[in-house]
Amino acid sequence: MAQDCKRMLGELSDYIDNELADELCEQLEVHLKDCPNCRIMLDSLTKTVRIYCEDKEERLPEALSQKLRAACEKKWDSKDSKK
C-alpha cells in the first residue's frame, strides 16, 4: 500500500463525518479520483456507518439460524471432548 493511501485511509472517518479540514478534504478527494482501492474502502466504511446508524434488527432465516446453531454446538462439543 502506498504511503499516500495509508495517510488518506487514516482520514476517512473524519471525511465521512464532515470533520476534515478543507485542504485535507480536497487532497483526499483528488486521491480518491485516482485510487480505486481507497474508493472501495470509503464505500465500505460509508455503508458500514449507514447500516450501524439505521440500528435495524435483522433476523436470519430459520433454516440458516438452525444450521449456524448446529455448527456452533458441534464446535463447542468438540472443544469439551478435548479437555
C-alpha positions as CSV (number, residue, x, y, z in Angstrom):
1,M,0.0,0.0,0.0
2,A,1.4,3.4,-1.0
3,Q,2.3,5.9,1.8
4,D,-0.4,8.3,0.4
5,C,-3.0,5.6,0.8
6,K,-2.1,4.9,4.4
7,R,-2.3,8.6,5.2
8,M,-5.6,9.0,3.4
9,L,-7.2,5.9,4.9
10,G,-6.5,7.4,8.3
11,E,-8.6,10.4,7.4
12,L,-11.7,8.5,6.1
13,S,-13.7,8.6,9.3
14,D,-13.3,12.4,9.7
15,Y,-14.1,12.7,6.0
16,I,-17.4,10.8,6.3
17,D,-18.3,12.8,9.4
18,N,-17.6,16.1,7.6
19,E,-14.9,17.0,10.2
20,L,-11.9,17.1,7.9
21,A,-10.1,20.4,7.3
22,D,-10.9,21.8,3.8
23,E,-7.4,21.5,2.5
24,L,-7.1,17.8,3.6
25,C,-10.6,17.1,2.3
26,E,-9.5,18.4,-1.2
27,Q,-6.4,16.3,-1.1
28,L,-8.4,13.2,-0.2
29,E,-10.9,13.8,-3.0
30,V,-8.1,14.2,-5.5
31,H,-6.6,11.0,-4.2
32,L,-9.9,9.1,-4.4
33,K,-10.3,10.0,-8.1
34,D,-7.2,8.1,-9.0
35,C,-7.2,5.3,-6.4
36,P,-9.8,2.6,-6.8
37,N,-8.7,0.8,-3.6
38,C,-9.3,3.8,-1.4
39,R,-12.6,4.4,-3.1
40,I,-13.6,0.9,-2.2
41,M,-12.5,1.4,1.4
42,L,-14.5,4.7,1.6
43,D,-17.6,3.0,0.1
44,S,-17.3,0.1,2.6
45,L,-16.8,2.4,5.5
46,T,-19.7,4.6,4.5
47,K,-22.1,1.6,4.1
48,T,-21.0,0.2,7.5
49,V,-21.7,3.5,9.2
50,R,-25.0,3.8,7.5
51,I,-26.1,0.3,8.5
52,Y,-24.9,0.9,12.1
53,C,-26.8,4.1,12.3
54,E,-30.0,2.5,11.0
55,D,-29.9,0.2,14.0
56,K,-32.4,-2.2,12.4
57,E,-32.6,-5.7,13.8
58,E,-32.2,-8.3,11.1
59,R,-33.3,-11.8,11.6
60,L,-31.7,-14.8,10.0
61,P,-33.9,-17.2,8.0
62,E,-34.8,-20.0,10.4
63,A,-33.0,-22.7,8.3
64,L,-29.8,-20.7,8.4
65,S,-30.2,-20.0,12.1
66,Q,-30.6,-23.7,12.8
67,K,-27.6,-24.5,10.7
68,L,-25.4,-21.9,12.5
69,R,-26.6,-23.1,15.9
70,A,-25.8,-26.7,15.0
71,A,-22.3,-25.8,13.8
72,C,-21.6,-23.8,17.0
73,E,-22.8,-26.7,19.1
74,K,-20.7,-29.1,17.2
75,K,-17.6,-26.9,17.7
76,W,-18.4,-26.4,21.4
77,D,-18.8,-30.2,21.9
78,S,-15.5,-30.9,20.1
79,K,-13.8,-28.4,22.5
80,D,-15.4,-30.1,25.5
81,S,-14.2,-33.6,24.4
82,K,-10.5,-32.3,24.1
83,K,-10.4,-31.3,27.8
